[in-house]
Amino acid sequence: MKKIGILKAMKLCRDYEKLSPEARQALRDRRLRELVDYARENSPYYRELYRDVPENWQLSDLPPTDKRTLMARWDDWVCDRSLTLSDAERFMEDLNNVGVKWQGKYLIYTTSGSTGNPLTAVCDATANNVMGGISAVRSIARKEDLRALMKRGNRSIGIFADGGFYLGNTSIRSRLKATPWKKKQMAVSSALYPLDVIVEQLNAFQPAMIGGYPSHLELLIDEAEAGRLRISPVLIMTGGEYLSDSLRRRLSETFRCTVQTSYSCTEGGTVACECPHRHFHVNDDWLIVEPVDAEGNPVPDGVRSDKLLLTNLYNYTQPFLRYEITDRVILHREPCSCGNPSPWLELEGRTDDVTRFTAGDRTVKIAPLAVYALLKEVHELRRFQALVFPGNRIELRLESAESVSREEAFEKAKAALTAYLASQGVTDVTVTLSDDAPRQHPKSGKFKHVINMEKEPG
């Protein structure tokens, strides 16, 4: 693929919307074949995986891939043969590198690990520009919201975990480093800050748009209703977690604005954008989505999948080809009244729980993102799950990193948790080590890092 700048990416997105169905299919086919050819030539992993793929292959002829396998073969997977996972991990040890280009060329992102196993992704300038182009052209569903946002100077703030290389946090910080003159227009707050600090920042910045995880934005409702949060955004943009209808309604009523979401992941950026009818239209010029059952067989349109296979057509440095994602979706191809002819999805999103602690005579709500981001930076942990019980009691299920005992990993995690909760005013907390290992939900297969045991007893 030729290098693509942000303006070119935006133009390509707009041009695609004007194409006939036949021209759209031809473009997707061409992009897929060019990427597969490149991967076979430059990635030892894909060269081996596709050894027996026929010359005139179809998409279904390509063997699927998954996170665990790709992470185990990371050095063979990437197409830039100078990159190694150990070098990437050393770069990520310094959190000042969030938003800084590794080797001057690549942004590094890590996934949230919804299956309990995080992934390290790298994106070159073209991949980042395509993600930016999709967001600029398609992310805001209603023209009146875009006009209102522009009238307010495009002042936007994202509330993200700043303790790691997550997609939202890294993207904003990269843009601020590249265009420091936009600091009056764009800002980021840490989801790890005490809530009163976040409220103070929002009041000072007066954003026209707020972005963040639904479970964290939910905490702002009480602050607004109590009169402590005094802002009037025109748009709230959520992502990373499932946005329920009830929370969407509460946010909209509290802040008197449009509330939107999208379907995104680190491996594919914005996979689908929400239209005014709340249908998630796949950005199918750049991404291919295949809903499949538990055995990997395709499911018919209109039927809920057990997972999906994602193909990213713009990341040539680290190709994701028929990559397994454990999200359950329903694919629709019937026309949408918004006029967008691309297929659309119904989503079943990630649902970690907001937890509650007591601090004297008050209740302190903690978003799951904050707990996850904190524990993810405890490098003695390989995998973890926090069960929060009434009475300020936390039970940790964990797997320790290689050459680290479970007890040592637990003590590091316990120290991090108690220090963080103390910063939120919660000082009387008990943290214990579970005999159980972290585990996925037995029916959905989803993995919750944080479980509110008030909701799920036992």
C-alpha positions in Angstrom: 0.0 0.0 0.0 1.2 3.5 -0.8 1.6 5.9 2.1 -1.6 7.7 2.9 -1.8 11.0 4.7 -4.8 12.1 6.8 -6.4 14.3 4.1 -6.0 11.5 1.5 -7.5 9.0 4.0 -10.5 11.3 4.5 -10.9 11.6 0.7 -10.8 7.9 0.2 -13.5 7.4 2.8 -15.7 9.9 1.1 -15.1 8.6 -2.3 -16.0 5.1 -1.2 -19.5 6.3 -0.2 -20.1 7.3 -3.8 -19.2 4.0 -5.4 -21.6 1.4 -6.8 -21.9 -1.9 -5.0 -19.8 -3.6 -7.7 -17.1 -1.0 -7.4 -17.1 -1.3 -3.7 -16.6 -5.1 -3.9 -13.8 -4.7 -6.4 -12.0 -2.3 -4.2 -12.3 -4.5 -1.1 -11.1 -7.5 -3.1 -8.1 -5.6 -4.5 -7.1 -4.4 -1.0 -7.4 -7.9 0.5 -5.3 -9.5 -2.2 -2.6 -6.9 -2.0 -2.4 -7.2 1.8 -2.3 -11.0 1.7 0.5 -11.0 -1.0 2.4 -8.5 1.2 2.0 -10.6 4.3 3.1 -13.8 2.6 6.2 -12.1 1.3 7.2 -10.2 4.5 5.9 -12.1 7.5 7.5 -15.5 8.2 4.4 -16.4 10.3 1.9 -15.8 7.4 4.3 -17.4 4.9 4.1 -20.6 7.0 0.4 -20.3 7.7 -0.5 -19.9 4.1 1.9 -22.5 2.7 -1.0 -24.7 1.5 -3.4 -21.9 0.5 -4.4 -22.4 -3.2 -3.4 -19.8 -5.8 -6.9 -18.7 -6.6 -8.0 -18.5 -3.0 -11.1 -17.1 -1.4 -11.3 -15.4 1.9 -12.6 -18.6 3.6 -9.5 -20.5 2.4 -7.3 -18.4 4.7 -6.8 -20.1 8.1 -8.0 -17.9 11.0 -5.6 -16.4 13.6 -6.0 -15.6 17.3 -4.5 -13.4 19.9 -2.6 -16.0 21.9 -1.0 -17.5 18.8 0.0 -14.2 17.3 1.5 -13.0 20.6 3.5 -16.2 20.8 4.8 -15.6 17.3 5.0 -11.8 17.5 8.5 -11.4 16.1 7.7 -13.7 13.1 4.3 -12.0 12.6 5.3 -8.4 12.0 6.4 -7.5 8.5 9.0 -5.0 9.6 11.8 -7.5 10.3 13.6 -5.0 12.6 10.8 -5.1 15.2 10.9 -7.4 18.2 8.4 -7.8 21.1 11.2 -7.5 23.7 12.2 -4.1 22.3 8.5 -3.0 22.3 8.1 -4.0 25.9 11.2 -2.2 26.9 9.8 0.9 25.2 6.5 0.6 27.1 8.2 0.3 30.5 8.5 4.1 30.4 4.9 5.5 30.5 6.3 8.9 29.3 6.5 7.1 25.9 2.7 6.9 25.6 1.9 8.8 22.4 5.6 8.8 21.3 6.5 7.1 18.1 8.6 4.0 18.6 11.7 4.1 16.4 10.2 7.4 15.1 7.7 5.5 13.0 5.2 3.4 15.0 2.6 4.1 17.6 2.2 1.2 20.1 -1.2 0.2 21.4 -2.2 -2.5 23.9 -5.6 -4.1 24.1 -7.7 -4.2 27.2 -7.6 -8.0 27.2 -11.3 -8.8 27.2 -10.3 -12.5 26.9 -7.8 -12.0 29.7 -4.7 -11.9 27.4 -3.6 -8.4 26.2 -2.1 -7.9 22.8 0.6 -5.5 21.7 -0.1 -3.8 18.4 2.0 -1.4 16.2 0.7 1.0 13.6 2.6 3.0 11.1 1.7 6.5 9.9 -0.6 5.2 7.1 -2.6 2.9 9.6 -3.0 5.8 12.0 -4.1 8.2 9.3 -6.7 5.7 8.0 -8.1 5.4 11.5 -8.1 9.2 11.8 -9.8 9.5 8.4 -12.6 7.1 9.4 -13.1 9.0 12.6 -13.1 12.4 11.0 -15.6 11.5 8.2 -17.9 9.0 9.8 -17.8 9.2 13.7 -20.5 11.9 14.2 -23.8 10.6 13.1 -25.9 13.8 12.9 -24.8 16.9 10.9 -26.5 19.2 13.5 -24.2 17.8 16.2 -21.1 18.4 14.0 -22.2 22.0 13.3 -22.8 22.6 17.0 -19.4 21.1 17.8 -17.7 23.3 15.3 -19.6 26.4 16.6 -18.1 25.6 20.1 -14.6 25.5 18.7 -14.3 21.7 18.6 -13.3 21.7 22.2 -13.1 18.0 23.2 -11.7 16.1 26.2 -11.2 12.4 26.6 -11.3 10.7 30.0 -9.1 7.6 29.6 -6.8 5.5 31.7 -3.3 7.1 31.4 -1.4 4.2 32.9 -0.8 2.4 29.7 -0.7 2.4 25.9 -4.5 2.1 25.3 -6.0 3.2 22.0 -7.9 6.3 23.2 -5.2 7.6 25.5 -2.3 7.0 23.0 -4.2 8.5 20.1 -5.0 11.8 21.9 -1.6 12.1 23.4 0.0 11.5 20.0 -2.1 14.2 18.4 -1.2 16.7 21.2 2.5 16.0 20.8 2.2 16.5 17.0 0.1 19.6 17.3 0.8 21.2 20.7 -1.0 24.4 19.6 -4.3 22.5 19.9 -4.1 22.2 23.7 -6.9 24.8 24.0 -9.0 22.7 21.7 -8.2 19.1 22.8 -7.4 17.6 26.2 -7.2 14.3 28.1 -8.0 13.6 31.7 -7.0 10.5 33.6 -9.6 8.0 34.6 -7.3 7.2 37.6 -7.7 10.7 39.1 -10.1 11.1 42.0 -13.6 12.1 40.7 -13.4 15.6 42.2 -10.2 16.3 40.3 -11.8 15.1 37.0 -14.9 17.4 37.8 -12.5 20.3 38.4 -10.8 19.7 35.1 -14.0 19.5 33.1 -15.4 22.6 34.7 -12.2 24.5 33.8 -12.0 23.2 30.2 -15.8 23.5 29.4 -15.7 20.8 26.6 -18.2 20.7 23.7 -17.5 17.0 23.4 -16.6 14.4 26.0 -15.2 11.0 25.2 -14.7 8.0 27.5 -15.8 4.6 28.7 -19.5 4.4 29.6 -18.8 3.0 33.0 -16.7 6.0 33.8 -19.0 8.6 32.3 -21.8 7.1 34.4 -20.0 8.5 37.5 -20.4 12.0 36.1 -24.2 11.9 36.4 -24.3 12.2 40.2 -21.8 15.0 40.0 -23.9 17.0 37.6 -27.1 16.3 39.5 -25.4 17.5 42.7 -24.4 20.8 41.0 -20.7 20.1 41.3 -20.2 19.4 37.6 -21.2 22.5 35.5 -20.7 21.8 31.8 -23.0 21.8 28.8 -21.5 19.5 26.1 -23.2 19.1 22.7 -22.0 15.6 22.3 -20.9 12.7 24.4 -19.0 10.0 22.5 -18.5 6.7 24.3 -16.5 3.6 23.4 -14.6 0.6 24.6 -17.6 -0.8 26.5 -21.2 -1.6 25.9 -23.5 1.5 26.1 -26.8 0.4 27.5 -30.0 2.1 26.4 -30.7 3.2 30.0 -27.3 4.8 30.5 -27.5 6.5 27.1 -30.8 8.0 28.1 -29.6 9.1 31.6 -26.5 10.7 30.1 -28.6 12.5 27.4 -31.1 13.7 29.9 -28.5 14.9 32.5 -26.4 16.8 30.0 -29.1 17.6 27.5 -27.1 16.5 24.5 -26.7 13.7 22.0 -25.0 10.5 23.3 -23.2 8.3 20.7 -21.0 5.3 20.7 -19.0 3.2 18.2 -17.7 -0.3 17.8 -13.9 -0.1 18.1 -11.0 -2.3 18.9 -7.3 -1.9 19.0 -6.7 -4.4 16.2 -9.0 -2.6 13.8 -9.6 0.9 15.1 -13.2 2.0 14.5 -14.8 -1.1 13.1 -18.3 0.3 12.8 -19.8 3.8 13.2 -23.3 4.5 14.7 -25.9 6.1 12.4 -28.8 8.2 13.7 -30.9 5.0 13.9 -28.3 3.4 16.2 -27.2 0.9 13.6 -23.5 0.2 13.6 -22.4 0.4 10.0 -19.2 -1.5 9.2 -16.4 0.5 7.7 -16.2 -2.2 5.1 -13.9 -0.3 2.7 -11.1 -0.9 5.3 -12.3 -3.9 7.4 -14.0 -7.2 6.7 -16.2 -8.7 9.5 -17.2 -12.4 9.5 -19.6 -13.5 12.2 -18.9 -17.1 13.1 -20.1 -19.8 15.6 -18.0 -21.4 18.3 -16.4 -23.7 15.8 -15.6 -20.9 13.4 -18.3 -21.7 10.9 -20.1 -18.7 9.3 -23.5 -17.8 10.8 -26.4 -16.4 8.6 -27.3 -12.8 8.6 -29.7 -11.9 11.4 -28.3 -14.7 13.7 -26.1 -13.9 16.8 -22.6 -15.1 16.4 -20.4 -16.6 19.1 -17.4 -14.5 17.9 -16.2 -12.8 14.7 -13.2 -12.9 12.4 -11.8 -9.5 11.6 -9.6 -8.6 8.7 -7.9 -5.2 8.8 -7.1 -4.0 5.2 -4.8 -1.1 6.1 -2.3 -2.3 8.7 0.6 -3.6 6.6 3.2 -3.6 9.4 1.3 -6.1 11.5 -1.5 -7.7 9.4 -4.6 -8.9 11.1 -6.1 -11.4 8.7 -9.2 -13.4 9.8 -8.3 -12.5 13.4 -10.6 -14.0 16.1 -12.4 -11.5 18.4 -14.7 -12.8 21.1 -17.4 -10.2 20.6 -20.9 -11.5 19.8 -22.7 -9.7 17.0 -25.6 -9.9 14.6 -24.9 -8.9 11.0 -27.6 -7.2 9.0 -27.6 -6.5 5.3 -31.1 -5.1 4.9 -31.3 -1.4 3.9 -31.0 1.2 6.7 -33.2 4.3 6.4 -30.1 6.4 7.1 -29.0 5.7 3.5 -25.7 4.0 4.3 -25.6 0.8 2.2 -22.8 -0.8 4.3 -23.9 -3.8 6.4 -24.6 -3.0 10.0 -24.2 -4.8 13.4 -26.1 -5.3 16.6 -23.6 -5.5 19.4 -23.2 -7.4 22.7 -20.6 -5.4 24.4 -18.1 -5.7 27.2 -19.7 -5.3 30.6 -17.2 -5.0 33.5 -18.9 -3.6 36.6 -18.8 -0.3 38.4 -18.0 -1.1 42.0 -18.8 0.7 45.3 -16.8 1.2 48.4 -17.5 3.0 51.6 -15.4 5.8 53.0 -16.8 6.9 56.3 -20.4 7.8 55.7 -20.1 8.2 52.0 -20.1 5.8 49.0 -17.2 5.9 46.5 -17.9 4.6 43.0 -14.9 3.2 41.1 -15.1 2.5 37.4 -13.7 -0.9 36.2 -11.4 0.8 33.8 -9.5 2.4 36.6 -8.9 -0.9 38.4 -8.0 -2.6 35.2 -5.5 0.1 34.1 -3.9 0.0 37.6 -3.4 -3.7 37.8 -2.3 -4.1 34.1 0.9 -2.1 35.1 1.8 -4.6 37.8 4.2 -6.5 35.6 4.4 -9.4 38.1 0.8 -10.3 36.9 0.2 -12.2 33.7 -3.6 -12.4 34.1 -5.9 -11.1 36.8 -9.5 -10.8 37.9 -10.8 -8.7 40.9 -14.0 -9.7 42.7 -15.4 -6.8 44.8 -17.6 -7.8 47.7 -19.7 -5.6 50.1 -17.7 -4.3 53.1 -14.7 -3.1 51.1 -13.4 -6.6 50.4 -11.6 -7.6 47.2 -10.6 -11.1 46.2 -7.9 -11.4 43.5 -7.7 -14.3 41.1 -4.4 -14.2 39.3 -1.8 -15.9 37.3 1.7 -14.6 37.9 4.3 -13.7 35.3 7.0 -16.2 34.4 9.6 -16.7 37.2 7.3 -14.9 39.7 5.5 -16.6 42.5 1.7 -16.1 42.9 2.4 -14.7 46.4 4.9 -12.1 45.1 2.5 -11.1 42.4 -0.3 -10.8 44.8 1.6 -8.6 47.2 2.5 -6.2 44.4 -1.1 -6.1 43.2 -2.4 -5.6 46.8 0.0 -2.7 47.4 -1.1 -1.0 44.1 -4.8 -1.5 44.8 -4.7 -0.3 48.4 -2.6 2.8 47.4 -5.0 3.7 44.6 -8.1 3.2 46.8 -6.5 5.4 49.5 -6.1 8.1 46.9 -9.8 7.9 46.4 -10.5 8.2 50.1 -11.0 4.5 50.7 -8.6 3.5 53.4 -10.3 0.5 55.1 -10.1 -2.2 52.5 -9.3 -5.9 52.7 -7.5 -7.6 49.7 -7.2 -11.4 49.7 -5.7 -13.9 47.3 -8.2 -16.4 45.7 -7.4 -20.0 45.3 -9.1 -19.8 41.9 -7.5 -18.8 38.6 -9.1 -16.0 36.5 -11.9 -17.4 34.4 -14.3 -16.4 31.6 -18.0 -16.4 31.9 -19.2 -20.0 31.3 -22.0 -19.0 28.8 -20.8 -15.9 27.0 -17.1 -16.6 27.0 -16.5 -13.0 28.0 -13.8 -12.2 30.5 -14.5 -9.6 33.2 -11.5 -8.1 34.9 -13.7 -6.5 37.6 -16.8 -8.2 39.0 -19.2 -6.5 41.4 -20.2 -9.4 43.6 -23.3 -7.4 44.8 -24.6 -8.1 41.3 -23.2 -11.6 40.9 -23.2 -13.4 44.3 -21.1 -16.4 44.6 
